[in-house]
Amino acid sequence: ADEQARKQQEDQQKVQQAQTQPAAGNNSNVTYKNCTEVKNAGKAPLYRDQPGYSSKLDRDGDGVACEK
């Protein structure tokens, strides 16, 4: 019974830690596989100085990714 209670407490701590992590929108290490992901995240268009910008998402090389 003690083992089960300890495991339950550990699980609760993990959930609390996950909830206190910064949101992805604030994470400068964010990456997107494609423009669909960018649009679904509500971040399109992405500019060169913004987190998640990648030259592979910028088809015309103008510093703005996923503008269409």
N, C-alpha and C positions, 0 to 999 in steps of 0.2 A: 504493500500500500504506500509506503514511503517513497519507493522508486517511482511509482505512478504519479504521485503528487509532485515530485521533483521534476519529472519530465514535463508535466503540465505547466509548471512554473517556467521552465526553460522555453517552452513554446510561446508562452505569453510574452516573455522578454524579447524573443525574436520578432514577434509581431510589432511590439512597441518600437524596437529599433528600426524596423522597416518603415514605420510610419513617421519617424523623425528624420529620415533621410531627405535631403533636398529634392525638390521636384525636378523632373527631367528638363523642364524649361529653363532651369537655372544652371544646368550642367554644361560646362564648356567642352566636355568630351562627348557630347551627343553626336551620333552619326546616323545618317539615313541611307538606306539601300538604294532608294529611287525617289523620284518626285511624288509618286503616289503616297509614300510614307510621309513626306514633308507636308503635303496637302492635308492628309488625314490628321496630322498633328496640329493643323491650323497655323503653320509657320511659313507658308508660301506667300510671296517670294522670299528667298533667302539671299541676303547680301553678303559680300565677301568677308566682312568683319563680324558676321554673326555666327554663333555656335551652330554646328551642323553643316555649314557651307562646305562644299567640295567642288573642285573644278570639274569633276566628272558629272556633276549635276547641272553645270553651267555650259550648255551646248554651244552657245555663240561666244563664250569667253568674255562677256561684258561685265563680269563681276556680280551678276544677278542670276541666281539659280532658280529653276522651276517657276519662271515668270509666266508661263502659258499653261 
